[in-house]
Amino acid sequence: MSSGGTATKFDTRHKSRVIIDGPERAGARAMLKGIGLTDDDLRKPIIGIANTWIETMPCNFGLRTLAHAVKEGIRAAGGVPMELNTVAISDGITMGTEGMKTSLVSREVIADSVELVARGHMFDAVIGLGACDKTLPGLSLALARLDIPSFLIYGGTILPGEVNGKEATIRSVYEAIGGLMAGRITEEELTLIENHACPTHGACGGQYTANTMAMAMEFIGLSPLGTASAPAVSDEQRDEGIGNSGSVVNPRKMEIGRQAGRLIMEMLEQGITPRQILTREAFENAIAGVAATGGSTNAVLHLLALAREVGIELTIDDFDAISRRTPLIADMMPGGKYAAADLDKAGGTTLVAQRLIEGGWMDGSQLTPTGATLGVEAQKAVETPGQDVVHAIDDPIKETGGLHILKGNIAPDGCVVKLFGYEPTHFEGPARVFDSEHEALRAVYGRQINRGDIVVIRYEGPKGGPGMQEMLAITAGIVGQGLADGVALLTDGRFSGATKGLMICHVAPEAFVGGPIAAIHEGDTVVIDTDARTLDIDVPADVIADRLAAWTQPEPRYRTGVLAKYASLVTSAAEGAITKPTF
């Protein structure tokens, strides 16, 4: 920074000196010496490491080890690392149970807890370590609020397993459950897939929420470009049979951690903060990356929430406009063929950025944590000869991106649909209405869903669920029964991973607040037209109005505790399902 021609160096202890320096702070220093810090340490910048390590899932299992590498880098660069921990919920493990309702709630708890500790202990900078679905969005919200030099590092994707010569992932397990219920496979075959689908720790291996958000955070500038690509565990570690230990982390990822520790000190010296990075154009870059890779529809929810934190005008309609102009160029699961580890081998997220900048679909002038622009960092991409994961800009998989926003008489605030190009653009059928995910799952497993049906699952929104639970078990069950191209899904909850051929619609406002989805009756004809961007029921407007006038809000599912607190404060999914103060 400069003023009147005189250069001013950013104070690298701009926060910590308040809590540590001076005779009146002797008590604070005494306590910090109780954990081994010296007078020399206390004259250095204090760098928070916001770690989402937890032992409840493979996704974040290696983050404790990765944190050691980050600390090495910070110490080598002249800082003092100070690690803090927060919560994490596994979507994959809690899926299909009441526990799944806690997942989206955890995003707010992560953001709040990291913000609290960083404000309370006055860190000069922060590195967030995340992996599973809500940790990266939660950490990003905290960094935006704090607005001190900070960025995120992704723990990395899980490696795919192998069953009978074919790749197997957690999606394979859920689809196999549906196959078992349909009598298409045996219990022994299900167990075989279960035993080989997750051969290492790391986050779910397709372009589900974790990998989508890791890429989005690079393209928006909250993670150094290229750091997300490396899997949590190397091929060699998997093949040696040691990839399930949290103490074993990909050597490449460990080196990324050490580099991150050094980079945060450089970023601190430059005084670069998230609000300098998070411009309108940066958000558009992130959306383009999601659209170009068939990424999770949850990105809409999380990017809207982040935009609200920094005061950027962003609406659900912007996602449609950007997706229309951005081609689908990465052949990624669940809609495509390849796992995230395959993208890494092809050239990684840096290659995707390079392609999108070359095509004019991404703004390369935006700032990154290194202080260099996204365009400069993208030039470092190294493409593997012969790879076909990331298509050339003149040979896209589809001319437009994977995100579509529909509106209509049951989705006045918008409906998010992800299309990979295999799905029908028009779907019309009778509504099969369920007032909870569990009711719908019983119907799916009971083989009560028929080709041509449109499965409506409501009262699973941010307030009604509460928590807008993920319902991959239902989508996988339908796919496992061979109905992917013959059934559509409509919900006020969440389905992260659209599967090849399966049309999924996420509607706002939700049923619990009297959204029109509450007016759908069993057997109503639902009409989905993705070309026209419309979603309607074939029912006259006055009939819908009469139904809603007769509607009564159900009792809240929770009246005390964190879920009740969340339900009382959370907004519509169309606003990012953020929590707002009532004053």
C-alpha positions in Angstrom: 0.0 0.0 0.0 1.1 3.6 -0.5 0.1 7.0 0.6 1.3 10.3 -1.0 4.2 8.3 -2.6 5.4 6.9 0.6 5.3 3.0 0.8 3.7 1.7 3.9 4.4 -1.9 4.9 1.5 -3.9 6.1 1.7 -4.6 9.9 2.1 -8.4 10.0 1.1 -8.3 13.7 -1.9 -6.1 13.1 -4.1 -8.2 15.4 -1.9 -10.2 17.8 0.0 -7.2 19.2 -3.2 -6.0 20.8 -3.6 -9.2 22.8 0.1 -9.9 23.5 2.2 -6.7 23.7 2.7 -4.3 26.6 3.1 -4.7 30.4 -0.7 -4.9 30.8 -0.7 -8.1 28.6 1.7 -10.0 30.9 -1.1 -12.4 31.9 -1.8 -13.4 28.3 1.9 -13.9 27.7 2.3 -16.0 30.9 -0.5 -18.3 29.7 1.0 -18.7 26.2 4.4 -19.5 27.8 2.5 -22.3 29.5 2.1 -24.0 26.2 5.7 -23.6 25.3 5.9 -20.3 23.4 8.9 -18.1 24.1 9.4 -14.3 24.1 10.8 -14.7 20.6 7.7 -16.5 19.4 5.5 -13.8 20.9 7.2 -11.2 18.8 6.1 -13.1 15.6 2.8 -13.1 13.7 0.3 -15.6 15.0 -1.3 -17.7 12.3 -4.5 -19.6 13.0 -4.9 -23.0 11.4 -8.7 -23.7 11.4 -8.8 -27.5 11.2 -11.9 -29.5 10.5 -10.1 -32.8 11.3 -12.5 -35.4 12.8 -12.4 -39.1 13.2 -16.0 -39.8 12.1 -15.3 -40.0 8.3 -12.7 -40.6 5.7 -13.1 -37.1 4.2 -11.3 -35.2 6.9 -9.3 -38.0 8.5 -5.9 -36.9 7.2 -6.2 -33.2 8.1 -4.5 -33.6 11.5 -1.4 -34.9 9.6 -1.7 -32.2 6.9 -1.7 -29.6 9.6 1.8 -30.6 10.7 3.1 -29.8 7.2 1.3 -26.4 7.3 2.9 -25.6 10.7 6.3 -26.5 9.3 5.9 -24.0 6.5 4.6 -21.3 8.8 7.5 -21.7 11.3 10.1 -21.8 8.4 8.7 -18.5 7.1 8.8 -16.7 10.5 5.3 -17.2 11.9 3.9 -19.0 14.9 1.1 -21.5 14.0 -1.8 -21.9 16.4 -4.2 -24.7 15.6 -7.9 -24.8 16.4 -10.5 -27.4 15.7 -14.2 -27.3 14.7 -16.9 -29.7 13.8 -17.7 -31.7 10.6 -20.6 -33.9 9.6 -20.3 -36.6 6.9 -23.1 -36.6 4.3 -22.1 -40.0 3.1 -22.4 -41.6 6.5 -25.5 -39.8 7.8 -27.3 -40.2 4.5 -30.8 -41.6 4.8 -31.0 -41.0 8.6 -32.2 -38.2 10.9 -28.5 -37.4 11.3 -28.3 -36.0 7.8 -30.3 -33.0 8.9 -27.3 -31.8 10.8 -25.1 -31.4 7.8 -26.1 -28.0 6.4 -26.4 -26.8 10.0 -22.8 -27.6 10.5 -21.8 -25.0 7.8 -23.0 -22.3 10.1 -21.5 -23.9 13.2 -18.1 -24.1 11.4 -18.3 -20.5 10.3 -19.4 -19.2 13.7 -16.8 -21.2 15.7 -13.8 -20.3 13.5 -14.9 -16.6 13.5 -15.3 -16.7 17.3 -11.8 -18.2 18.0 -10.1 -16.0 15.4 -11.7 -12.8 16.8 -11.2 -13.8 20.4 -7.5 -14.8 20.0 -6.8 -12.1 17.4 -4.9 -14.1 14.8 -3.0 -12.1 12.2 -3.9 -14.6 9.5 -5.7 -17.9 9.0 -5.4 -21.0 6.9 -8.5 -23.1 6.8 -8.2 -26.9 6.3 -11.3 -28.5 5.0 -12.5 -31.5 3.0 -16.1 -32.8 3.4 -19.1 -31.0 2.0 -19.8 -28.2 4.5 -16.3 -27.6 5.8 -15.0 -25.6 2.8 -18.2 -23.4 2.6 -18.2 -23.0 6.3 -14.6 -22.0 6.4 -15.0 -19.6 3.5 -17.8 -17.8 5.4 -15.6 -17.4 8.4 -12.7 -16.0 6.3 -15.0 -13.5 4.6 -16.3 -12.3 8.0 -12.8 -11.9 9.5 -11.3 -10.3 6.4 -7.7 -10.9 7.5 -5.1 -12.5 5.2 -6.4 -16.0 4.8 -7.1 -18.9 2.4 -8.2 -22.5 2.3 -6.4 -25.8 1.6 -8.4 -28.8 0.6 -7.5 -32.2 2.1 -8.1 -34.0 -1.2 -10.2 -36.5 -2.9 -10.4 -40.2 -2.0 -9.0 -42.6 -4.5 -11.5 -44.9 -6.3 -11.6 -48.6 -5.6 -12.0 -51.4 -8.0 -14.5 -54.2 -8.3 -14.3 -56.7 -11.1 -12.0 -54.5 -13.1 -14.2 -51.4 -12.8 -13.9 -48.3 -10.8 -16.0 -48.3 -7.6 -16.9 -45.3 -5.4 -19.3 -44.5 -2.7 -21.9 -43.8 -5.3 -21.4 -47.4 -6.5 -22.4 -48.6 -3.0 -25.6 -46.6 -2.9 -26.6 -47.7 -6.4 -25.8 -51.3 -5.4 -28.2 -50.9 -2.4 -30.9 -50.0 -5.0 -29.8 -52.9 -7.1 -30.2 -55.3 -4.2 -33.7 -54.0 -3.4 -34.6 -54.5 -7.0 -33.2 -58.1 -7.0 -30.6 -57.2 -9.6 -27.6 -58.1 -7.4 -27.0 -60.4 -4.4 -26.0 -59.4 -0.9 -22.5 -60.9 -1.5 -22.1 -58.6 -4.5 -23.2 -55.6 -2.4 -20.6 -56.6 0.3 -17.9 -56.9 -2.4 -18.6 -53.3 -3.6 -18.9 -52.0 0.0 -15.5 -53.5 0.9 -13.7 -51.9 -2.1 -15.4 -48.6 -2.8 -13.4 -46.6 -0.2 -9.8 -47.9 -0.3 -8.3 -44.7 1.3 -9.3 -41.7 3.3 -10.3 -38.5 1.5 -13.5 -36.8 0.3 -16.1 -38.4 -2.0 -14.4 -39.0 -5.4 -16.7 -37.5 -8.0 -17.6 -33.9 -8.7 -19.9 -33.9 -5.7 -20.0 -31.0 -3.2 -16.5 -31.4 -1.7 -14.6 -31.5 -5.0 -16.9 -28.9 -6.6 -16.4 -26.5 -3.8 -12.6 -27.1 -3.6 -12.4 -26.2 -7.3 -14.8 -23.2 -6.8 -12.6 -21.9 -4.0 -9.6 -22.0 -6.3 -11.4 -20.2 -9.1 -12.9 -17.6 -6.8 -9.4 -16.9 -5.3 -9.8 -18.3 -1.8 -7.5 -21.2 -2.4 -4.1 -21.2 -4.3 -4.8 -22.5 -7.8 -3.8 -26.2 -8.2 -3.7 -27.1 -4.5 -7.0 -29.0 -4.6 -6.1 -31.5 -7.3 -3.8 -33.8 -5.4 -5.7 -36.7 -3.8 -5.5 -37.2 -0.1 -3.5 -40.4 -0.5 -1.2 -41.4 -3.4 -1.6 -44.4 -5.6 1.4 -46.0 -4.1 0.1 -45.6 -0.5 -3.2 -47.1 -1.6 -1.5 -50.0 -3.3 0.7 -50.6 -0.2 -2.5 -51.0 1.8 -1.7 -48.1 4.2 -4.1 -45.5 2.7 -6.8 -45.9 5.4 -4.5 -44.4 8.1 -5.0 -40.8 8.9 -1.2 -40.5 9.6 -0.6 -41.3 5.9 -1.1 -38.4 3.5 0.0 -38.0 -0.1 3.5 -36.6 -0.1 2.4 -34.1 -2.8 -0.4 -32.9 -0.4 2.1 -32.6 2.4 4.3 -30.4 0.3 1.3 -28.3 -0.7 0.8 -27.9 3.1 4.3 -26.7 3.6 4.0 -24.3 0.7 0.8 -23.0 2.1 2.5 -22.2 5.4 5.1 -20.1 3.6 2.5 -18.5 1.3 0.3 -17.3 4.2 3.3 -15.3 5.5 3.8 -13.7 2.1 0.1 -12.9 1.8 0.2 -11.4 5.3 3.2 -9.2 4.3 1.3 -8.0 1.3 -1.9 -7.4 3.3 -4.1 -9.3 0.9 -7.5 -10.1 2.4 -10.6 -12.0 1.2 -12.7 -9.0 0.5 -10.0 -7.7 -1.9 -10.3 -11.1 -3.7 -14.1 -11.7 -3.6 -15.2 -9.4 -6.4 -18.3 -9.9 -8.6 -16.0 -11.2 -11.3 -14.4 -13.7 -9.0 -17.9 -15.2 -8.2 -18.6 -15.4 -11.9 -15.4 -17.4 -12.3 -16.4 -19.8 -9.6 -19.8 -20.3 -11.2 -18.3 -20.9 -14.6 -16.0 -23.5 -13.1 -19.0 -25.3 -11.6 -20.9 -25.1 -14.8 -18.0 -26.4 -16.9 -17.4 -29.4 -14.8 -20.9 -30.6 -14.1 -20.4 -29.6 -10.4 -22.8 -30.0 -7.5 -25.9 -27.9 -7.4 -25.0 -27.3 -3.7 -22.5 -24.8 -5.1 -25.5 -22.5 -5.8 -26.4 -22.6 -2.1 -22.9 -22.0 -0.9 -21.9 -19.3 -3.3 -25.1 -17.4 -2.7 -24.3 -17.5 1.1 -20.7 -16.3 0.5 -21.9 -13.5 -1.7 -24.3 -12.3 1.1 -21.3 -12.2 3.5 -19.3 -9.8 1.4 -22.2 -7.7 0.0 -21.9 -8.9 -3.6 -25.2 -8.8 -5.5 -25.7 -12.3 -6.7 -29.0 -14.1 -7.5 -30.0 -17.5 -8.5 -30.7 -16.2 -12.0 -27.0 -15.3 -12.4 -26.1 -19.0 -12.3 -28.4 -19.7 -15.3 -27.0 -16.8 -17.3 -23.3 -17.9 -16.7 -24.1 -21.6 -17.3 -25.8 -20.7 -20.6 -22.6 -19.1 -21.9 -20.1 -21.6 -20.4 -19.6 -25.0 -22.2 -19.4 -28.3 -20.3 -15.8 -29.4 -20.8 -14.9 -31.8 -18.0 -16.2 -35.4 -18.1 -16.7 -35.8 -14.4 -18.8 -38.1 -12.3 -21.6 -38.3 -11.3 -22.9 -37.2 -14.7 -19.7 -38.2 -16.6 -17.1 -40.9 -16.6 -14.2 -39.7 -14.4 -13.4 -39.4 -10.8 -11.6 -36.4 -9.3 -8.4 -38.4 -9.1 -8.5 -38.8 -12.9 -8.8 -35.1 -13.3 -5.7 -34.7 -11.2 -3.8 -37.1 -13.6 -5.1 -35.2 -16.6 -3.8 -31.8 -15.5 -5.9 -30.9 -12.6 -8.0 -27.8 -11.7 -5.3 -25.6 -13.2 -5.9 -27.1 -16.7 -9.7 -26.5 -16.3 -8.9 -22.8 -15.4 -6.5 -22.5 -18.3 -9.1 -23.8 -20.8 -11.9 -21.5 -19.5 -9.6 -18.5 -19.6 -8.5 -19.3 -23.1 -12.1 -19.6 -24.2 -13.1 -16.3 -22.7 -15.4 -17.9 -20.1 -13.4 -17.0 -17.1 -11.7 -13.7 -16.1 -8.0 -14.3 -15.7 -7.3 -10.8 -14.2 -8.7 -11.7 -10.8 -6.5 -11.9 -7.8 -5.3 -15.1 -6.1 -3.6 -15.7 -2.7 -0.2 -15.6 -4.3 -0.7 -12.0 -5.3 -0.6 -13.1 -9.0 -3.7 -13.2 -11.2 -5.7 -16.3 -12.0 -4.5 -16.1 -15.6 -0.8 -16.1 -14.5 -1.4 -19.1 -12.2 -3.4 -20.9 -14.9 -0.4 -20.7 -17.3 1.4 -23.2 -15.1 -1.0 -26.0 -16.2 0.7 -29.2 -17.5 -1.7 -31.3 -19.6 -1.1 -35.1 -19.8 -0.8 -36.1 -23.5 -3.8 -38.0 -24.6 -6.1 -37.3 -21.6 -9.8 -37.0 -22.4 -11.1 -35.8 -19.0 -10.9 -32.1 -19.9 -12.0 -31.4 -23.4 -10.5 -28.9 -25.7 -12.4 -25.6 -26.0 -13.5 -26.4 -29.6 -14.7 -29.9 -28.6 -17.0 -29.4 -25.5 -19.2 -32.2 -24.1 -22.1 -29.8 -24.3 -22.3 -26.2 -25.6 -23.8 -25.0 -22.3 -22.9 -25.7 -18.7 -24.6 -28.1 -16.3 -26.6 -25.6 -14.3 -30.2 -24.6 -15.2 -32.5 -22.4 -13.3 -36.2 -23.0 -13.9 -39.2 -21.0 -12.7 -43.0 -21.6 -12.6 -46.1 -21.9 -10.5 -44.4 -24.2 -8.0 -41.0 -22.6 -8.1 -41.5 -18.8 -8.1 -38.2 -18.2 -6.4 -36.4 -20.6 -8.8 -35.5 -24.2 -9.2 -31.9 -25.5 -9.7 -31.4 -28.4 -12.1 -28.2 -30.0 -13.2 -28.1 -31.5 -16.7 -25.1 -33.3 -18.2 -26.6 -33.6 -21.6 -28.1 -37.1 -21.3 -31.3 -36.2 -19.6 -34.6 -35.4 -21.4 -35.2 -31.7 -21.8 -39.0 -32.2 -21.3 -40.5 -34.4 -18.6 -44.1 -34.7 -17.8 -45.7 -37.1 -15.4 -47.8 -37.7 -12.3 -46.6 -36.4 -8.9 -45.8 -39.0 -6.3 -45.9 -36.9 -3.2 -44.0 -37.6 0.0 -43.8 -35.4 3.1 -40.4 -36.6 4.2 -37.3 -38.2 2.8 -37.9 -41.3 4.8 -41.4 -41.8 3.3 -39.9 -41.5 -0.2 -37.0 -43.9 0.6 -39.4 -46.5 1.8 -41.3 -46.2 -1.5 -38.1 -46.5 -3.5 -36.9 -49.5 -1.6 -40.3 -51.0 -1.8 -40.3 -50.7 -5.6 -43.4 -48.5 -5.6 -41.9 -45.9 -8.0 -42.7 -46.5 -11.7 -41.3 -45.3 -14.9 -42.8 -41.9 -15.7 -43.3 -40.8 -12.1 -42.2 -37.5 -10.7 -41.2 -38.1 -7.1 -42.0 -35.0 -5.0 -40.2 -34.8 -1.6 -41.2 -31.8 0.6 -40.9 -30.5 4.1 -37.1 -31.1 3.9 -36.1 -27.5 3.3 -33.9 -25.3 5.5 -36.7 -24.7 8.0 -38.9 -27.7 7.5 -36.3 -30.4 7.6 -34.7 -28.6 9.3 -31.4 -28.6 7.6 -32.2 -29.4 3.9 -30.8 -32.9 4.1 -29.0 -34.6 1.2 -30.9 -37.5 -0.3 -28.3 -39.5 -2.4 -29.8 -42.8 -1.1 -33.0 -42.1 -3.0 -31.3 -41.1 -6.3 -28.9 -44.0 -6.1 -31.8 -46.4 -5.3 -33.7 -45.2 -8.3 -30.6 -45.7 -10.5 -29.9 -49.1 -9.0 -33.4 -50.1 -10.1 -32.7 -49.1 -13.7 -35.1 -46.1 -13.6 -32.6 -43.2 -14.1 -33.9 -42.2 -17.4 -37.6 -42.7 -16.6 -38.1 -40.9 -13.3 -37.7 -37.2 -12.2 -37.2 -35.9 -8.7 -38.6 -32.6 -7.3 -37.7 -31.5 -3.7 -37.2 -28.5 -1.4 -34.3 -30.5 0.1 -31.0 -31.4 -1.6 -29.7 -33.9 -4.1 -26.0 -33.1 -4.6 -25.1 -35.7 -7.2 -27.3 -35.9 -10.3 -26.7 -39.2 -12.0 -26.4 -39.8 -15.7 -29.9 -39.5 -17.2 -31.7 -38.6 -13.9 -33.5 -35.2 -13.8 -33.5 -33.6 -10.3 -35.2 -30.3 -9.4 -34.4 -28.3 -6.3 -37.3 -25.9 -5.6 -37.7 -22.7 -3.5 -39.6 -21.5 -1.5 -40.0 -24.6 0.7 -43.2 -26.3 1.7 -42.8 -25.4 5.4 -43.2 -21.7 4.8 -46.1 -22.2 2.4 -44.2 -22.4 -0.8 -46.3 -23.7 -3.7 -44.7 -27.1 -3.5 -47.0 -27.6 -0.5 -49.9 -27.3 -2.9 -49.0 -30.3 -5.1 -51.4 -33.2 -4.7 -50.8 -36.9 -5.5 -51.4 -37.4 -9.2 -51.1 -33.8 -10.3 -49.3 -33.5 -13.7 -45.9 -31.9 -13.3 -44.4 -30.4 -16.4 -40.6 -29.8 -16.5 -39.2 -28.0 -19.6 -35.5 -27.2 -19.3 -35.3 -25.5 -22.7 -38.1 -23.1 -21.7 -36.7 -22.9 -18.2 -40.1 -23.7 -16.7 -41.4 -25.9 -13.9 -45.2 -26.1 -13.4 -48.1 -28.3 -12.2 -50.9 -28.5 -14.7 -53.4 -27.0 -12.2 -55.2 -23.6 -12.6 -53.8 -20.7 -10.5 -57.0 -20.3 -8.6 -57.0 -23.9 -7.5 -53.4 -23.6 -6.3 -54.4 -20.4 -4.4 -57.3 -22.3 -2.8 -55.1 -25.2 -1.8 -52.5 -22.8 -0.2 -55.3 -20.9 1.6 -56.4 -24.2 3.2 -52.9 -25.2 4.0 -51.8 -25.3 7.6 -48.1 -25.1 8.6 -47.0 -28.3 10.3 -45.5 -28.4 13.8 -41.7 -27.9 13.9 -39.8 -31.1 14.1 -37.5 -29.7 16.7 -38.4 -27.2 19.4 -35.2 -27.1 21.4 -31.5 -27.4 20.7 -29.3 -26.5 17.7 -31.8 -27.7 15.0 -34.6 -25.6 16.5 -32.3 -22.6 16.8 -31.2 -23.0 13.2 -34.8 -23.4 11.9 -35.8 -20.1 13.6 -33.0 -18.1 11.9 -32.4 -19.7 8.5 -33.5 -18.1 5.2 -34.7 -19.6 1.9 -32.4 -21.7 -0.2 -32.8 -19.0 -2.9 -30.7 -16.8 -0.5 -28.2 -19.4 0.3 -29.9 -20.8 3.4 -28.0 -18.3 5.5 -28.8 -17.6 9.1 -30.0 -14.0 9.8 -30.2 -12.1 13.1 -33.8 -11.2 14.0 -33.0 -7.6 14.8 
